[in-house]
């Protein structure tokens, strides 16, 4: 049997009848004596208390020493579980490991952990997971990443110490590590059913994936939301530095409790000395901050969420991880939204909570609810309009070359066949050119960009996957940057992901998800989509350092006057160009609004059009491109 078959079979197997009560079914004679979850309408029901749930704070001696003080770091975490676990109820765990619980805090309303009465236990738990899932027969753990909040050590920004923080708790849950309470007493997880999930947005999402790719036993499923998967790609792109000025060390400082920042300065200094800001190449520093290459170790299933217009954690983070999951046959589902760095709880709340509930019920409680028989992928096509697909990229997509055509006093063209005769066009790199200058007025010739436009489309054109730009370029300098932008020229109402809120408006009204206590009500402000009608939509973009044309590990200077072939990906996308709209491809040198460190060489760049194209992942391939008029 394949690995996916074994995993699905194991997850679908119902728990022993003493642990599950199905409404409407016959009860065994001993059912009244054994606490049990209740399943009705295919989902677990809120039959356990919230206000009387058991709350604990525990501490584990880790296996690492991030601050190099000669002592193993201590990882702290807060546990909430149903009171019925005292009477024999076995429950799974939902864990959100985070560096943010005492600094930036969590969710759209920036909730922090709060011990209001000073007894060492939380009265206020961020997010809705505890309110909603504990009454349904789950335990919730909120874990402080190394060096943050109540954990000791110092944050290392997605290095091994960060990445292994949550694994310590998974090991404890499964009897492989020792945890103690504040009094130093050993505490065992004798209430745990052996299955755990991790969930989280952004940094929290990266920690979920980091734990999953260790292959740790007992981590059954992960739900990463907009999390970095390759930290090199978070601060670099194909050799270009997109977040410089010792950003990796700076983020470590941000998540460290203010009182410990001076103490952790030596750790940050080591990070800054090793990050390669002086060149932007890939070094060993990034290996431990890479999760994609470690996916072959993973067994946990994945429910993955990302905003296609996320300009913080850009979409290539989800796509590279997704491709690796597919290659390794990991059970998986994917949601792609039109928003930016936004949590699905704030973009599609009721459907998300329902999906998450069913996902956890299936994988952690063994409820046979059919969720893995449903379409694998949900994509938001326009504001609150979602479509489902069997997979991503959408089946039937084929990489299709669209060639750049010379212009005659204006924009050039785009065709599925190359120009018949060799032809070159040139631009002068301008490191201060704005993105709006690049993409607006494409029919107007400008010295610092080249624009190529299709004729108005005669049919919809659907792209799904990762576009790639292939250029043959001659420069008169030893180094330069190259950039490309794919644009939709045509009026439409779109999610306004570049405005405040990154596509959502936070309202004054609230709705509630789960049970309440005197200090934690599980109620959150509602949201709605922010939309705007516009004539131009930047669909996707990409950059590279020309000196890294052979490898992101090594920069090789250009020979001025010599032509080279370049190939680099744009950010992944799933987008439908509508009839009457025009597809635009913009070519530039430096792209300052993509990169924090634009190249200052101001090179003259000459492009050979006969061998320059953009490869679009067109659903329907060349036939669909022809039908659309390309």
C-alpha positions in Angstrom: 0.0 0.0 0.0 1.3 3.5 -0.8 2.2 6.0 2.0 -0.9 8.1 1.2 -3.1 5.0 1.4 -1.7 4.0 4.7 -2.1 7.5 6.2 -5.7 7.8 4.9 -6.6 4.4 6.2 -5.1 5.1 9.6 -6.8 8.5 9.9 -10.2 7.1 8.8 -10.2 4.3 11.3 -12.7 5.2 14.1 -11.5 5.3 17.7 -12.6 2.6 20.1 -16.3 2.8 20.8 -15.6 3.7 24.4 -14.1 7.0 23.2 -16.8 8.0 20.6 -20.5 8.4 21.0 -22.5 8.7 17.8 -25.8 10.4 18.3 -28.6 8.1 17.3 -26.6 4.9 17.6 -26.8 2.2 20.2 -24.7 2.8 23.3 -22.6 0.1 24.9 -23.4 -0.9 28.5 -20.4 0.9 29.8 -20.9 4.2 27.9 -22.2 6.1 30.9 -19.0 5.4 32.8 -16.6 6.5 30.1 -16.2 10.1 28.9 -16.6 10.3 25.1 -16.6 12.7 22.3 -20.0 13.1 20.7 -20.3 13.1 16.8 -23.4 14.4 15.2 -24.0 15.6 11.6 -20.5 14.3 10.9 -18.6 16.5 13.3 -17.7 16.5 17.0 -20.1 18.4 19.3 -19.3 20.9 22.1 -20.2 18.6 25.0 -17.3 19.5 27.3 -16.9 22.6 29.4 -14.7 25.6 28.6 -14.7 27.6 31.8 -13.9 24.5 33.9 -11.2 23.2 31.5 -7.9 22.3 33.0 -5.2 24.9 32.4 -1.5 24.2 32.9 1.9 25.8 32.2 4.7 23.3 31.6 8.4 23.4 30.9 10.7 21.1 29.0 14.5 20.9 29.0 15.2 21.1 25.3 17.9 19.4 23.3 19.7 22.6 22.3 21.5 25.7 23.7 20.6 28.7 21.5 22.4 31.4 23.7 25.5 29.2 24.2 25.4 29.6 28.0 26.2 26.0 28.6 22.6 25.1 29.7 19.9 23.6 27.6 17.1 26.0 26.8 13.8 25.5 28.5 10.7 25.5 26.3 7.5 26.8 28.0 4.0 26.0 26.8 0.4 26.5 28.0 -2.1 23.6 27.9 -5.9 23.6 28.0 -7.8 20.3 28.0 -11.3 19.2 28.9 -11.9 18.4 32.6 -13.2 15.0 31.4 -9.6 14.0 30.7 -9.3 13.5 34.5 -11.9 10.8 34.2 -10.2 8.9 31.3 -11.1 10.9 28.2 -8.3 10.7 25.7 -7.9 13.7 23.4 -5.7 14.9 20.6 -3.7 18.2 20.6 -4.0 21.3 18.4 -0.8 23.3 18.9 0.1 26.8 17.8 3.9 27.4 18.4 4.7 31.1 18.1 7.4 33.6 18.9 4.8 36.4 19.1 2.7 35.8 22.2 4.3 38.6 24.3 5.4 41.0 21.5 3.5 41.4 18.3 0.8 39.0 19.6 -1.7 37.0 17.3 -4.6 37.5 15.0 -6.3 40.5 13.4 -6.9 42.0 16.9 -3.3 41.4 18.2 -4.2 39.2 21.1 -1.4 38.4 23.6 -1.2 35.7 26.2 -2.4 37.1 29.5 -2.0 35.9 33.1 -4.4 38.3 34.7 -4.1 37.2 38.3 -0.4 36.3 38.4 -0.9 32.7 39.3 1.2 31.5 36.4 -1.8 30.3 34.3 -3.4 32.0 31.4 -6.8 33.6 31.7 -6.7 35.1 28.2 -5.8 32.8 25.3 -5.2 34.3 21.9 -7.2 33.2 18.9 -10.4 31.0 18.9 -8.9 27.5 18.9 -9.3 27.0 22.6 -12.9 28.4 22.7 -14.0 26.3 19.8 -12.1 23.0 20.0 -11.7 22.3 23.7 -15.4 21.8 24.2 -15.4 19.4 21.2 -12.9 17.1 22.8 -9.5 18.5 22.0 -6.6 19.9 24.0 -4.9 23.1 22.8 -1.3 24.0 23.4 0.2 27.5 22.8 3.9 27.1 22.8 6.5 29.8 23.3 9.3 29.4 20.7 12.8 29.4 22.1 13.9 32.8 23.5 10.4 34.2 23.6 7.9 34.9 26.4 8.4 32.2 29.1 11.0 30.1 27.2 14.7 30.7 27.8 17.5 31.0 25.3 17.4 33.4 22.3 15.5 33.4 19.0 17.5 32.4 15.9 15.0 33.3 13.2 14.1 29.9 11.7 17.4 28.2 12.5 17.5 24.8 14.2 16.7 26.0 17.7 13.5 27.7 16.5 12.6 24.8 14.3 13.0 22.2 17.0 11.1 24.1 19.7 7.7 22.5 19.1 9.2 19.1 18.6 10.1 19.1 22.3 6.4 19.2 23.1 5.4 16.5 20.6 8.0 14.3 22.1 6.6 15.0 25.6 3.0 14.2 24.4 4.3 10.8 23.2 6.3 9.9 26.3 9.8 10.7 24.8 10.5 13.8 26.9 10.0 15.1 30.4 7.9 18.2 31.3 7.6 19.8 34.7 5.3 22.4 36.2 6.4 25.5 38.0 6.9 23.6 41.2 9.3 21.2 39.4 6.9 18.3 39.5 7.0 15.9 36.6 3.8 16.0 34.5 2.8 13.3 32.1 0.4 13.6 29.1 -1.6 10.4 30.1 -4.7 12.1 28.6 -3.3 12.3 25.1 -4.6 10.0 22.3 -1.3 10.0 20.4 -2.3 12.4 17.6 -1.4 16.1 17.3 -1.8 18.9 14.9 0.1 22.2 14.5 -1.4 25.3 13.1 -0.3 28.9 12.7 0.0 32.0 10.5 3.3 33.5 9.2 6.2 32.6 11.6 3.8 30.2 13.4 3.1 28.5 10.1 6.8 28.1 9.3 7.3 26.5 12.7 4.5 24.0 11.9 6.2 23.1 8.7 9.6 23.0 10.3 8.3 20.5 12.9 6.6 18.4 10.2 9.7 18.0 8.1 11.6 16.5 11.0 9.4 13.5 10.6 8.7 13.5 14.4 6.3 10.7 15.4 3.0 11.8 16.7 2.6 14.9 14.6 -0.4 13.8 12.4 -1.3 16.9 10.5 -0.3 20.6 10.0 -2.2 23.7 8.9 0.4 26.3 7.8 -1.1 29.7 6.9 1.1 32.1 4.9 4.3 30.8 6.3 7.8 31.0 5.0 9.2 27.7 3.7 12.6 28.8 2.4 14.0 31.6 4.4 16.4 32.5 1.7 13.4 33.3 -0.5 12.0 35.5 2.3 15.0 37.8 2.2 16.5 37.1 -1.2 15.2 36.3 -4.7 17.5 34.7 -7.3 20.6 36.5 -5.8 18.9 39.9 -5.2 18.6 41.0 -1.6 15.0 41.9 -0.9 15.4 42.4 2.9 18.8 43.6 3.9 20.2 45.6 6.8 20.6 42.4 8.9 16.9 41.7 8.6 17.2 38.1 10.0 18.9 39.4 13.2 16.4 42.3 13.4 13.4 40.0 13.4 15.1 38.0 16.2 15.3 41.3 18.2 11.6 42.0 17.4 10.3 38.7 18.9 12.6 38.8 22.0 11.0 40.2 25.2 12.4 43.7 25.6 14.0 42.8 29.0 16.1 40.1 27.3 17.2 42.0 24.2 20.5 43.1 25.6 21.2 39.6 26.8 20.5 38.1 23.4 22.6 40.6 21.4 25.6 38.2 21.0 23.2 35.7 19.3 21.9 38.4 17.0 25.5 39.5 16.2 26.3 36.0 15.2 23.3 35.9 12.9 24.2 39.2 11.3 27.8 38.1 10.7 26.6 35.0 8.8 23.7 36.2 6.8 25.6 37.2 3.7 24.1 40.6 3.3 27.2 41.7 1.5 26.5 39.5 -1.6 23.0 37.9 -1.4 24.2 34.4 -2.5 22.9 31.2 -1.0 25.2 29.8 1.7 25.1 27.2 4.4 23.4 29.8 6.6 20.2 29.1 4.7 20.3 25.3 4.7 18.9 24.9 8.2 16.3 27.6 7.3 15.1 25.5 4.3 12.1 23.2 4.8 11.3 22.2 1.2 14.3 19.9 0.8 13.4 18.1 4.0 9.8 17.2 2.9 10.8 13.6 2.2 11.1 13.1 6.0 7.5 14.3 6.5 4.5 12.1 7.2 2.0 14.7 8.5 -0.9 15.6 6.2 -1.2 19.3 5.2 -4.0 21.8 4.9 -2.2 24.8 3.3 -3.5 28.3 3.0 -1.9 31.3 1.2 -2.9 34.7 -0.3 -1.9 34.9 -3.9 -1.3 38.6 -3.4 0.7 38.3 -0.2 3.7 40.7 -0.6 5.1 39.8 2.8 5.4 36.0 2.6 5.3 35.8 -1.2 3.5 32.9 -2.9 6.6 31.1 -4.0 6.7 29.9 -0.4 3.5 27.9 -0.7 4.2 26.7 -4.2 7.7 25.2 -3.6 6.3 23.4 -0.5 3.2 22.2 -2.4 5.2 20.9 -5.3 7.4 18.9 -2.8 4.3 17.6 -1.0 3.0 16.3 -4.3 6.4 14.7 -5.2 6.3 12.8 -1.9 2.7 11.8 -2.0 1.7 13.6 1.2 -2.1 13.9 1.8 -2.9 17.6 1.3 -5.4 20.3 0.6 -4.9 23.9 -0.5 -6.7 27.2 -0.3 -5.5 30.2 -2.4 -7.2 33.6 -1.7 -7.1 37.0 -3.5 -5.9 38.8 -0.3 -2.5 39.6 1.0 -1.1 38.5 4.3 -4.5 37.7 5.8 -5.7 34.8 7.9 -8.6 32.7 6.4 -10.5 33.4 9.7 -10.6 37.0 8.5 -11.2 36.3 4.8 -13.7 33.3 4.7 -14.5 32.8 8.3 -17.5 30.5 8.5 -16.3 28.1 5.7 -12.8 28.1 7.2 -13.9 27.2 10.7 -16.1 24.4 9.3 -13.3 23.1 7.1 -10.8 23.2 9.9 -13.3 21.5 12.2 -13.8 18.6 9.8 -10.1 18.4 9.0 -9.1 18.0 12.6 -12.0 15.6 13.3 -10.9 13.4 10.4 -7.1 13.4 11.1 -7.2 13.5 14.9 -10.4 11.9 16.0 -10.8 9.5 13.1 -14.3 10.8 12.2 -15.1 9.4 8.7 -16.6 12.6 7.3 -15.4 12.4 3.7 -13.3 15.5 3.7 -10.5 13.8 1.8 -12.9 12.8 -1.0 -13.7 16.4 -1.8 -11.8 18.6 -4.3 -8.3 19.2 -3.2 -8.1 22.9 -4.0 -10.2 26.0 -3.3 -9.3 29.2 -5.2 -10.8 32.6 -4.7 -11.4 33.9 -8.2 -12.8 37.3 -7.2 -14.1 38.8 -3.9 -15.9 36.0 -2.1 -16.3 33.9 -5.3 -14.5 30.6 -4.8 -14.0 27.7 -7.2 -12.8 24.2 -6.5 -10.3 22.1 -8.5 -9.0 18.6 -8.4 -5.4 19.8 -7.9 -3.0 22.7 -8.3 -1.7 23.6 -10.8 -5.1 23.0 -12.3 -5.1 19.8 -14.3 -4.7 20.4 -18.0 -2.2 23.3 -17.7 0.7 23.2 -20.1 3.7 25.4 -20.2 3.2 27.7 -23.2 5.9 30.0 -24.7 4.7 33.5 -25.5 7.3 35.4 -27.5 8.1 39.1 -27.3 7.4 40.9 -30.6 9.1 44.2 -31.6 7.1 47.4 -31.3 6.7 50.3 -33.8 6.7 53.5 -31.8 4.9 51.9 -28.9 4.5 48.7 -27.0 5.6 45.5 -28.6 3.4 42.5 -29.1 3.0 39.0 -27.6 2.6 35.9 -29.9 2.9 32.1 -29.6 5.5 32.2 -32.4 8.8 34.1 -32.3 9.6 37.0 -34.5 10.7 35.9 -37.9 13.9 37.9 -38.1 16.4 38.7 -35.4 15.5 41.9 -33.6 16.8 43.7 -30.5 15.3 46.3 -28.2 17.1 48.2 -25.4 16.5 49.9 -22.1 18.7 51.8 -19.6 18.4 50.4 -16.1 17.1 53.0 -13.6 17.4 51.8 -10.0 14.9 54.5 -8.8 12.1 53.7 -11.3 8.8 53.2 -9.5 6.5 50.2 -10.1 3.7 52.5 -11.3 6.1 54.0 -13.9 6.9 50.5 -15.0 3.4 49.2 -15.6 1.2 52.3 -16.4 0.8 53.7 -19.9 2.2 50.7 -21.6 1.7 52.1 -25.1 4.1 55.0 -24.3 7.8 54.4 -25.1 9.9 54.9 -22.0 13.7 54.6 -21.7 13.9 52.5 -18.6 11.4 49.7 -19.4 10.1 47.6 -22.3 6.4 46.9 -22.7 4.8 44.1 -24.7 1.0 43.8 -25.1 -1.3 41.2 -26.5 -4.2 42.2 -28.7 -7.5 42.2 -26.8 -8.3 38.7 -25.9 -11.1 36.9 -27.7 -11.6 34.2 -25.0 -10.7 33.8 -21.3 -7.1 32.7 -20.7 -6.5 30.8 -17.4 -2.9 30.5 -16.1 -2.2 28.1 -13.1 1.3 27.5 -11.8 4.6 29.3 -12.0 5.4 31.5 -15.1 9.0 31.6 -16.2 10.8 34.4 -18.1 13.5 33.5 -20.6 15.6 36.3 -21.9 18.8 36.7 -24.0 20.4 39.9 -22.9 23.6 41.9 -23.5 24.8 44.4 -20.8 27.6 47.0 -20.9 28.4 46.4 -17.2 29.8 43.5 -15.2 26.6 43.2 -13.2 22.9 44.2 -13.4 19.5 43.1 -12.2 16.7 41.9 -14.3 13.0 42.1 -13.6 9.7 41.1 -15.3 6.1 41.9 -14.5 2.9 40.2 -15.9 0.0 42.6 -16.1 -3.7 42.5 -16.8 -4.9 45.6 -18.7 -8.6 45.8 -18.5 -11.3 47.2 -16.2 -12.7 45.0 -13.5 -13.8 45.0 -9.8 -11.0 43.4 -7.9 -10.0 42.7 -4.3 -8.0 45.8 -3.3 -5.1 43.9 -1.7 -2.7 46.9 -1.9 -4.8 49.1 0.4 -4.9 49.0 4.2 -6.0 45.6 5.4 -4.5 43.9 2.4 -8.0 43.1 1.0 -10.2 43.2 4.0 -12.0 45.8 6.1 -12.3 45.1 9.8 -15.9 46.0 11.0 -17.1 47.1 14.4 -19.5 44.1 14.7 -18.5 40.8 16.2 -19.4 37.1 16.0 -18.4 34.4 18.4 -16.8 31.0 17.8 -16.9 28.6 20.7 -17.6 28.8 24.4 -16.7 31.5 26.9 -15.2 32.1 30.3 -15.3 35.2 32.4 -12.0 36.3 30.9 -12.1 34.9 27.3 -15.2 35.2 25.2 -14.1 33.8 21.8 -15.7 36.8 20.0 -13.9 38.6 17.1 -14.6 41.5 14.9 -16.1 40.6 11.6 -14.6 41.6 8.2 -15.6 42.2 4.7 -13.7 42.3 1.4 -12.3 45.6 0.3 -12.8 45.9 -3.5 -12.1 48.6 -6.1 -12.6 48.9 -9.8 -9.3 49.4 -11.6 -8.0 49.3 -15.2 -4.7 47.6 -14.3 -3.8 44.6 -12.2 -0.3 43.5 -11.5 -0.7 39.7 -11.8 2.8 38.5 -10.9 6.4 39.5 -10.9 10.0 38.3 -10.6 13.6 39.4 -10.4 17.2 38.1 -10.5 20.8 39.2 -10.2 22.3 38.6 -13.6 25.6 37.6 -11.9 23.7 34.6 -10.4 22.6 33.4 -13.8 24.3 30.0 -13.3 23.6 29.5 -9.6 22.2 31.3 -6.5 25.3 30.0 -4.7 27.9 31.8 -6.8 27.9 35.2 -8.5 29.9 35.3 -11.8 30.6 38.8 -13.3 29.3 39.5 -16.8 31.6 40.2 -19.6 30.4 43.5 -21.0 29.1 43.2 -24.6 28.6 39.4 -24.3 25.1 38.0 -24.6 23.8 35.6 -22.0 20.7 33.5 -21.6 18.7 34.1 -18.4 15.8 32.1 -17.0 14.0 33.0 -13.8 10.5 32.3 -12.3 7.8 34.8 -11.6 5.8 34.3 -8.4 3.2 31.5 -8.8 -0.3 32.5 -9.7 -3.8 31.3 -10.6 -5.5 33.9 -12.7 -8.0 34.3 -15.5 -7.5 37.0 -18.1 -11.0 38.0 -19.3 -12.0 38.5 -23.0 -11.4 42.1 -24.1 -8.4 42.5 -21.7 -4.8 42.7 -22.8 -2.0 40.7 -21.4 1.1 42.8 -20.7 4.7 41.8 -20.1 7.0 44.5 -18.7 10.8 44.1 -18.7 13.0 46.2 -16.5 16.5 46.1 -15.0 16.4 47.0 -11.3 13.0 46.7 -9.5 13.4 48.7 -6.4 9.8 48.0 -5.1 10.5 44.3 -5.3 14.1 44.6 -4.0 15.4 46.6 -1.1 18.8 46.8 -2.8 18.5 47.7 -6.4 21.6 47.4 -8.6 23.3 50.7 -9.0 25.2 49.9 -12.2 22.7 51.6 -14.5 23.6 49.2 -17.3 22.4 49.5 -20.9 20.6 46.3 -21.6 19.9 44.9 -25.1 17.3 42.1 -25.5 17.3 39.6 -28.4 13.6 39.2 -29.1 13.7 36.1 -31.2 14.9 34.0 -28.2 13.1 36.0 -25.5 9.7 34.8 -24.1 7.6 34.3 -21.1 6.5 30.7 -20.4 2.9 30.8 -19.1 1.3 27.8 -17.4 -1.9 28.0 -19.6 -4.8 25.7 -18.7 -5.4 24.2 -22.2 -1.9 25.0 -23.4 -1.2 26.3 -26.9 -4.7 25.6 -28.1 -6.2 27.8 -25.4 -3.7 30.5 -26.1 -4.6 30.4 -29.8 -8.3 30.6 -28.9 -7.7 33.7 -26.9 -6.0 35.4 -29.8 -2.3 35.0 -29.0 
